[in-house]
Amino acid sequence: MNSPDQPLPTFDEVLLCTPQTTAEQVELFLRRCLIPGCVGEKIYTMLYADELTYDVSRGAEKLFQRLQRYNICSTYRLIILCNCEREHSYIPSAFSQYKVHMIPQRPLAEIQQYLQHHYRVAPPSGSAASVFKDNMCVGIVASKRAGMGK
């Protein structure tokens, strides 16, 4: 958000982890991040890394250590985001020495304005986004109560 005109991350910079995420997917992602030639201004992010299975998590840690040991890449930008309620799962424990507690530094309204800037479709584009509020191409529907049909 410090550079409002900077594009949002691309598909190769973000890995959304689930229990079904394979070791191969994690390895390819870490290699893109950690091997020279792939490094630039990109910020690589693993979301919900605490959801990975034990075997996949262990393999990711070993690959990270191997690449670090051989000093394959000394400068990289890797962010691993985990659910704070699962901080004792494998990945958060294995990478705990790098842990940084983060509290959002911007007010909600400013964050919403930033996202609206990047997710608004220019009119008249004939896009399906034209049916959504303010020509937004994404949206979040939330409810304070579960099971309310949202």
mmCIF file of the C-alpha atoms, coordinates in Angstrom:
data_MODEL
# 
_entry.id   MODEL 
# 
loop_
_atom_site.group_PDB 
_atom_site.id 
_atom_site.type_symbol 
_atom_site.label_atom_id 
_atom_site.label_alt_id 
_atom_site.label_comp_id 
_atom_site.label_asym_id 
_atom_site.label_entity_id 
_atom_site.label_seq_id 
_atom_site.pdbx_PDB_ins_code 
_atom_site.Cartn_x 
_atom_site.Cartn_y 
_atom_site.Cartn_z 
_atom_site.occupancy 
_atom_site.B_iso_or_equiv 
_atom_site.pdbx_formal_charge 
_atom_site.auth_seq_id 
_atom_site.auth_comp_id 
_atom_site.auth_asym_id 
_atom_site.auth_atom_id 
_atom_site.pdbx_PDB_model_num 
ATOM 1   C CA . MET A 1 1   ? 0.000   0.000   0.000   1.00 0.00 ? 1   MET A CA 1 
ATOM 2   C CA . ASN A 1 2   ? 3.022   2.299   0.152   1.00 0.00 ? 2   ASN A CA 1 
ATOM 3   C CA . SER A 1 3   ? 2.946   2.374   -3.658  1.00 0.00 ? 3   SER A CA 1 
ATOM 4   C CA . PRO A 1 4   ? -0.747  2.664   -4.629  1.00 0.00 ? 4   PRO A CA 1 
ATOM 5   C CA . ASP A 1 5   ? -0.067  2.209   -8.341  1.00 0.00 ? 5   ASP A CA 1 
ATOM 6   C CA . GLN A 1 6   ? 2.043   -0.930  -7.842  1.00 0.00 ? 6   GLN A CA 1 
ATOM 7   C CA . PRO A 1 7   ? 0.173   -3.940  -9.284  1.00 0.00 ? 7   PRO A CA 1 
ATOM 8   C CA . LEU A 1 8   ? -1.251  -6.615  -7.019  1.00 0.00 ? 8   LEU A CA 1 
ATOM 9   C CA . PRO A 1 9   ? 0.640   -9.929  -6.768  1.00 0.00 ? 9   PRO A CA 1 
ATOM 10  C CA . THR A 1 10  ? 0.429   -12.249 -9.756  1.00 0.00 ? 10  THR A CA 1 
ATOM 11  C CA . PHE A 1 11  ? -0.436  -15.962 -9.697  1.00 0.00 ? 11  PHE A CA 1 
ATOM 12  C CA . ASP A 1 12  ? 3.220   -17.010 -9.488  1.00 0.00 ? 12  ASP A CA 1 
ATOM 13  C CA . GLU A 1 13  ? 3.817   -14.923 -6.342  1.00 0.00 ? 13  GLU A CA 1 
ATOM 14  C CA . VAL A 1 14  ? 1.087   -16.397 -4.142  1.00 0.00 ? 14  VAL A CA 1 
ATOM 15  C CA . LEU A 1 15  ? 0.549   -19.980 -2.995  1.00 0.00 ? 15  LEU A CA 1 
ATOM 16  C CA . LEU A 1 16  ? -2.798  -20.561 -1.296  1.00 0.00 ? 16  LEU A CA 1 
ATOM 17  C CA . CYS A 1 17  ? -2.147  -23.639 0.827   1.00 0.00 ? 17  CYS A CA 1 
ATOM 18  C CA . THR A 1 18  ? -4.716  -26.288 1.692   1.00 0.00 ? 18  THR A CA 1 
ATOM 19  C CA . PRO A 1 19  ? -4.364  -29.821 3.050   1.00 0.00 ? 19  PRO A CA 1 
ATOM 20  C CA . GLN A 1 20  ? -4.448  -30.923 -0.620  1.00 0.00 ? 20  GLN A CA 1 
ATOM 21  C CA . THR A 1 21  ? -1.445  -28.776 -1.627  1.00 0.00 ? 21  THR A CA 1 
ATOM 22  C CA . THR A 1 22  ? 1.268   -31.100 -2.910  1.00 0.00 ? 22  THR A CA 1 
ATOM 23  C CA . ALA A 1 23  ? 4.961   -31.168 -2.100  1.00 0.00 ? 23  ALA A CA 1 
ATOM 24  C CA . GLU A 1 24  ? 5.667   -30.446 -5.772  1.00 0.00 ? 24  GLU A CA 1 
ATOM 25  C CA . GLN A 1 25  ? 3.580   -27.250 -5.700  1.00 0.00 ? 25  GLN A CA 1 
ATOM 26  C CA . VAL A 1 26  ? 5.384   -26.030 -2.579  1.00 0.00 ? 26  VAL A CA 1 
ATOM 27  C CA . GLU A 1 27  ? 8.791   -26.925 -4.000  1.00 0.00 ? 27  GLU A CA 1 
ATOM 28  C CA . LEU A 1 28  ? 8.151   -25.095 -7.279  1.00 0.00 ? 28  LEU A CA 1 
ATOM 29  C CA . PHE A 1 29  ? 6.955   -22.062 -5.356  1.00 0.00 ? 29  PHE A CA 1 
ATOM 30  C CA . LEU A 1 30  ? 9.975   -21.996 -3.019  1.00 0.00 ? 30  LEU A CA 1 
ATOM 31  C CA . ARG A 1 31  ? 12.379  -22.460 -5.923  1.00 0.00 ? 31  ARG A CA 1 
ATOM 32  C CA . ARG A 1 32  ? 10.811  -19.493 -7.760  1.00 0.00 ? 32  ARG A CA 1 
ATOM 33  C CA . CYS A 1 33  ? 11.337  -17.436 -4.636  1.00 0.00 ? 33  CYS A CA 1 
ATOM 34  C CA . LEU A 1 34  ? 14.771  -18.620 -3.505  1.00 0.00 ? 34  LEU A CA 1 
ATOM 35  C CA . ILE A 1 35  ? 16.794  -19.443 -6.634  1.00 0.00 ? 35  ILE A CA 1 
ATOM 36  C CA . PRO A 1 36  ? 18.778  -16.632 -8.292  1.00 0.00 ? 36  PRO A CA 1 
ATOM 37  C CA . GLY A 1 37  ? 17.381  -15.401 -11.552 1.00 0.00 ? 37  GLY A CA 1 
ATOM 38  C CA . CYS A 1 38  ? 13.864  -15.519 -10.185 1.00 0.00 ? 38  CYS A CA 1 
ATOM 39  C CA . VAL A 1 39  ? 14.477  -12.795 -7.639  1.00 0.00 ? 39  VAL A CA 1 
ATOM 40  C CA . GLY A 1 40  ? 13.300  -9.306  -8.429  1.00 0.00 ? 40  GLY A CA 1 
ATOM 41  C CA . GLU A 1 41  ? 10.930  -6.913  -6.814  1.00 0.00 ? 41  GLU A CA 1 
ATOM 42  C CA . LYS A 1 42  ? 8.362   -9.625  -6.249  1.00 0.00 ? 42  LYS A CA 1 
ATOM 43  C CA . ILE A 1 43  ? 7.143   -10.508 -2.780  1.00 0.00 ? 43  ILE A CA 1 
ATOM 44  C CA . TYR A 1 44  ? 6.301   -14.216 -2.564  1.00 0.00 ? 44  TYR A CA 1 
ATOM 45  C CA . THR A 1 45  ? 3.567   -15.183 -0.118  1.00 0.00 ? 45  THR A CA 1 
ATOM 46  C CA . MET A 1 46  ? 2.424   -18.537 1.226   1.00 0.00 ? 46  MET A CA 1 
ATOM 47  C CA . LEU A 1 47  ? -1.092  -18.152 2.617   1.00 0.00 ? 47  LEU A CA 1 
ATOM 48  C CA . TYR A 1 48  ? -2.404  -20.552 5.274   1.00 0.00 ? 48  TYR A CA 1 
ATOM 49  C CA . ALA A 1 49  ? 0.862   -22.514 5.312   1.00 0.00 ? 49  ALA A CA 1 
ATOM 50  C CA . ASP A 1 50  ? -0.296  -24.056 8.598   1.00 0.00 ? 50  ASP A CA 1 
ATOM 51  C CA . GLU A 1 51  ? -2.834  -26.051 6.523   1.00 0.00 ? 51  GLU A CA 1 
ATOM 52  C CA . LEU A 1 52  ? -0.110  -28.087 4.793   1.00 0.00 ? 52  LEU A CA 1 
ATOM 53  C CA . THR A 1 53  ? 0.199   -31.745 5.747   1.00 0.00 ? 53  THR A CA 1 
ATOM 54  C CA . TYR A 1 54  ? 3.092   -32.848 7.925   1.00 0.00 ? 54  TYR A CA 1 
ATOM 55  C CA . ASP A 1 55  ? 4.993   -34.497 5.053   1.00 0.00 ? 55  ASP A CA 1 
ATOM 56  C CA . VAL A 1 56  ? 4.622   -31.493 2.736   1.00 0.00 ? 56  VAL A CA 1 
ATOM 57  C CA . SER A 1 57  ? 5.601   -29.089 5.538   1.00 0.00 ? 57  SER A CA 1 
ATOM 58  C CA . ARG A 1 58  ? 8.653   -31.154 6.446   1.00 0.00 ? 58  ARG A CA 1 
ATOM 59  C CA . GLY A 1 59  ? 9.740   -31.270 2.797   1.00 0.00 ? 59  GLY A CA 1 
ATOM 60  C CA . ALA A 1 60  ? 9.342   -27.496 2.495   1.00 0.00 ? 60  ALA A CA 1 
ATOM 61  C CA . GLU A 1 61  ? 11.494  -26.918 5.562   1.00 0.00 ? 61  GLU A CA 1 
ATOM 62  C CA . LYS A 1 62  ? 14.210  -29.273 4.283   1.00 0.00 ? 62  LYS A CA 1 
ATOM 63  C CA . LEU A 1 63  ? 14.272  -27.595 0.868   1.00 0.00 ? 63  LEU A CA 1 
ATOM 64  C CA . PHE A 1 64  ? 14.460  -24.150 2.486   1.00 0.00 ? 64  PHE A CA 1 
ATOM 65  C CA . GLN A 1 65  ? 17.350  -25.249 4.716   1.00 0.00 ? 65  GLN A CA 1 
ATOM 66  C CA . ARG A 1 66  ? 19.167  -26.889 1.780   1.00 0.00 ? 66  ARG A CA 1 
ATOM 67  C CA . LEU A 1 67  ? 18.884  -23.792 -0.381  1.00 0.00 ? 67  LEU A CA 1 
ATOM 68  C CA . GLN A 1 68  ? 20.022  -21.604 2.522   1.00 0.00 ? 68  GLN A CA 1 
ATOM 69  C CA . ARG A 1 69  ? 22.933  -23.903 3.382   1.00 0.00 ? 69  ARG A CA 1 
ATOM 70  C CA . TYR A 1 70  ? 24.280  -23.762 -0.149  1.00 0.00 ? 70  TYR A CA 1 
ATOM 71  C CA . ASN A 1 71  ? 23.658  -20.020 -0.141  1.00 0.00 ? 71  ASN A CA 1 
ATOM 72  C CA . ILE A 1 72  ? 21.690  -20.366 -3.369  1.00 0.00 ? 72  ILE A CA 1 
ATOM 73  C CA . CYS A 1 73  ? 20.045  -17.053 -2.708  1.00 0.00 ? 73  CYS A CA 1 
ATOM 74  C CA . SER A 1 74  ? 20.934  -14.607 0.026   1.00 0.00 ? 74  SER A CA 1 
ATOM 75  C CA . THR A 1 75  ? 18.279  -12.032 -0.861  1.00 0.00 ? 75  THR A CA 1 
ATOM 76  C CA . TYR A 1 76  ? 14.666  -13.023 -1.225  1.00 0.00 ? 76  TYR A CA 1 
ATOM 77  C CA . ARG A 1 77  ? 11.243  -11.792 -0.174  1.00 0.00 ? 77  ARG A CA 1 
ATOM 78  C CA . LEU A 1 78  ? 9.138   -14.542 1.344   1.00 0.00 ? 78  LEU A CA 1 
ATOM 79  C CA . ILE A 1 79  ? 6.139   -14.047 3.595   1.00 0.00 ? 79  ILE A CA 1 
ATOM 80  C CA . ILE A 1 80  ? 4.466   -17.017 5.249   1.00 0.00 ? 80  ILE A CA 1 
ATOM 81  C CA . LEU A 1 81  ? 1.038   -16.264 6.691   1.00 0.00 ? 81  LEU A CA 1 
ATOM 82  C CA . CYS A 1 82  ? -0.555  -18.656 9.154   1.00 0.00 ? 82  CYS A CA 1 
ATOM 83  C CA . ASN A 1 83  ? -3.608  -18.761 11.363  1.00 0.00 ? 83  ASN A CA 1 
ATOM 84  C CA . CYS A 1 84  ? -2.570  -17.638 14.849  1.00 0.00 ? 84  CYS A CA 1 
ATOM 85  C CA . GLU A 1 85  ? -4.786  -20.369 16.317  1.00 0.00 ? 85  GLU A CA 1 
ATOM 86  C CA . ARG A 1 86  ? -2.572  -22.978 14.615  1.00 0.00 ? 86  ARG A CA 1 
ATOM 87  C CA . GLU A 1 87  ? 0.780   -21.512 15.588  1.00 0.00 ? 87  GLU A CA 1 
ATOM 88  C CA . HIS A 1 88  ? 2.014   -24.884 16.875  1.00 0.00 ? 88  HIS A CA 1 
ATOM 89  C CA . SER A 1 89  ? 1.578   -26.670 13.554  1.00 0.00 ? 89  SER A CA 1 
ATOM 90  C CA . TYR A 1 90  ? 4.693   -27.647 11.616  1.00 0.00 ? 90  TYR A CA 1 
ATOM 91  C CA . ILE A 1 91  ? 5.424   -24.620 9.399   1.00 0.00 ? 91  ILE A CA 1 
ATOM 92  C CA . PRO A 1 92  ? 4.917   -21.923 12.064  1.00 0.00 ? 92  PRO A CA 1 
ATOM 93  C CA . SER A 1 93  ? 7.117   -23.933 14.459  1.00 0.00 ? 93  SER A CA 1 
ATOM 94  C CA . ALA A 1 94  ? 9.828   -24.641 11.877  1.00 0.00 ? 94  ALA A CA 1 
ATOM 95  C CA . PHE A 1 95  ? 10.066  -20.994 10.813  1.00 0.00 ? 95  PHE A CA 1 
ATOM 96  C CA . SER A 1 96  ? 9.483   -19.492 14.285  1.00 0.00 ? 96  SER A CA 1 
ATOM 97  C CA . GLN A 1 97  ? 12.921  -17.846 14.313  1.00 0.00 ? 97  GLN A CA 1 
ATOM 98  C CA . TYR A 1 98  ? 11.728  -15.582 11.489  1.00 0.00 ? 98  TYR A CA 1 
ATOM 99  C CA . LYS A 1 99  ? 8.368   -14.829 13.110  1.00 0.00 ? 99  LYS A CA 1 
ATOM 100 C CA . VAL A 1 100 ? 7.089   -11.271 13.035  1.00 0.00 ? 100 VAL A CA 1 
ATOM 101 C CA . HIS A 1 101 ? 3.826   -10.362 14.719  1.00 0.00 ? 101 HIS A CA 1 
ATOM 102 C CA . MET A 1 102 ? 1.932   -8.029  12.444  1.00 0.00 ? 102 MET A CA 1 
ATOM 103 C CA . ILE A 1 103 ? -0.827  -5.632  13.231  1.00 0.00 ? 103 ILE A CA 1 
ATOM 104 C CA . PRO A 1 104 ? -2.413  -3.805  10.275  1.00 0.00 ? 104 PRO A CA 1 
ATOM 105 C CA . GLN A 1 105 ? -0.949  -0.313  10.164  1.00 0.00 ? 105 GLN A CA 1 
ATOM 106 C CA . ARG A 1 106 ? -3.626  1.275   8.015   1.00 0.00 ? 106 ARG A CA 1 
ATOM 107 C CA . PRO A 1 107 ? -7.236  2.083   8.825   1.00 0.00 ? 107 PRO A CA 1 
ATOM 108 C CA . LEU A 1 108 ? -9.884  -0.167  7.265   1.00 0.00 ? 108 LEU A CA 1 
ATOM 109 C CA . ALA A 1 109 ? -11.209 2.643   5.049   1.00 0.00 ? 109 ALA A CA 1 
ATOM 110 C CA . GLU A 1 110 ? -7.753  3.200   3.542   1.00 0.00 ? 110 GLU A CA 1 
ATOM 111 C CA . ILE A 1 111 ? -7.303  -0.530  2.871   1.00 0.00 ? 111 ILE A CA 1 
ATOM 112 C CA . GLN A 1 112 ? -10.723 -0.663  1.203   1.00 0.00 ? 112 GLN A CA 1 
ATOM 113 C CA . GLN A 1 113 ? -9.878  2.337   -0.970  1.00 0.00 ? 113 GLN A CA 1 
ATOM 114 C CA . TYR A 1 114 ? -6.592  0.701   -2.042  1.00 0.00 ? 114 TYR A CA 1 
ATOM 115 C CA . LEU A 1 115 ? -8.366  -2.544  -3.004  1.00 0.00 ? 115 LEU A CA 1 
ATOM 116 C CA . GLN A 1 116 ? -11.099 -0.645  -4.855  1.00 0.00 ? 116 GLN A CA 1 
ATOM 117 C CA . HIS A 1 117 ? -8.405  1.070   -6.909  1.00 0.00 ? 117 HIS A CA 1 
ATOM 118 C CA . HIS A 1 118 ? -7.010  -2.296  -8.039  1.00 0.00 ? 118 HIS A CA 1 
ATOM 119 C CA . TYR A 1 119 ? -10.206 -4.318  -8.401  1.00 0.00 ? 119 TYR A CA 1 
ATOM 120 C CA . ARG A 1 120 ? -12.426 -1.839  -10.233 1.00 0.00 ? 120 ARG A CA 1 
ATOM 121 C CA . VAL A 1 121 ? -13.192 -2.554  -13.880 1.00 0.00 ? 121 VAL A CA 1 
ATOM 122 C CA . ALA A 1 122 ? -13.155 0.526   -16.100 1.00 0.00 ? 122 ALA A CA 1 
ATOM 123 C CA . PRO A 1 123 ? -16.608 1.279   -17.568 1.00 0.00 ? 123 PRO A CA 1 
ATOM 124 C CA . PRO A 1 124 ? -17.942 0.496   -20.129 1.00 0.00 ? 124 PRO A CA 1 
ATOM 125 C CA . SER A 1 125 ? -16.020 -2.740  -20.537 1.00 0.00 ? 125 SER A CA 1 
ATOM 126 C CA . GLY A 1 126 ? -18.907 -5.131  -20.997 1.00 0.00 ? 126 GLY A CA 1 
ATOM 127 C CA . SER A 1 127 ? -17.483 -7.068  -18.063 1.00 0.00 ? 127 SER A CA 1 
ATOM 128 C CA . ALA A 1 128 ? -19.594 -9.110  -15.672 1.00 0.00 ? 128 ALA A CA 1 
ATOM 129 C CA . ALA A 1 129 ? -18.210 -6.793  -12.980 1.00 0.00 ? 129 ALA A CA 1 
ATOM 130 C CA . SER A 1 130 ? -20.649 -4.139  -14.183 1.00 0.00 ? 130 SER A CA 1 
ATOM 131 C CA . VAL A 1 131 ? -23.396 -5.883  -12.201 1.00 0.00 ? 131 VAL A CA 1 
ATOM 132 C CA . PHE A 1 132 ? -21.484 -5.477  -8.943  1.00 0.00 ? 132 PHE A CA 1 
ATOM 133 C CA . LYS A 1 133 ? -21.370 -2.366  -6.797  1.00 0.00 ? 133 LYS A CA 1 
ATOM 134 C CA . ASP A 1 134 ? -18.982 0.289   -8.163  1.00 0.00 ? 134 ASP A CA 1 
ATOM 135 C CA . ASN A 1 135 ? -17.845 -2.006  -11.057 1.00 0.00 ? 135 ASN A CA 1 
ATOM 136 C CA . MET A 1 136 ? -15.808 -4.156  -8.649  1.00 0.00 ? 136 MET A CA 1 
ATOM 137 C CA . CYS A 1 137 ? -14.630 -7.488  -10.059 1.00 0.00 ? 137 CYS A CA 1 
ATOM 138 C CA . VAL A 1 138 ? -14.362 -9.129  -6.607  1.00 0.00 ? 138 VAL A CA 1 
ATOM 139 C CA . GLY A 1 139 ? -16.344 -8.972  -3.433  1.00 0.00 ? 139 GLY A CA 1 
ATOM 140 C CA . ILE A 1 140 ? -16.605 -10.403 0.042   1.00 0.00 ? 140 ILE A CA 1 
ATOM 141 C CA . VAL A 1 141 ? -19.871 -11.517 1.554   1.00 0.00 ? 141 VAL A CA 1 
ATOM 142 C CA . ALA A 1 142 ? -19.778 -12.013 5.310   1.00 0.00 ? 142 ALA A CA 1 
ATOM 143 C CA . SER A 1 143 ? -22.206 -12.690 8.076   1.00 0.00 ? 143 SER A CA 1 
ATOM 144 C CA . LYS A 1 144 ? -21.853 -12.417 11.822  1.00 0.00 ? 144 LYS A CA 1 
ATOM 145 C CA . ARG A 1 145 ? -23.965 -15.558 12.166  1.00 0.00 ? 145 ARG A CA 1 
ATOM 146 C CA . ALA A 1 146 ? -23.233 -18.841 10.460  1.00 0.00 ? 146 ALA A CA 1 
ATOM 147 C CA . GLY A 1 147 ? -25.800 -20.463 8.224   1.00 0.00 ? 147 GLY A CA 1 
ATOM 148 C CA . MET A 1 148 ? -27.486 -17.288 7.056   1.00 0.00 ? 148 MET A CA 1 
ATOM 149 C CA . GLY A 1 149 ? -27.298 -18.232 3.367   1.00 0.00 ? 149 GLY A CA 1 
ATOM 150 C CA . LYS A 1 150 ? -24.290 -16.118 2.445   1.00 0.00 ? 150 LYS A CA 1 
# 
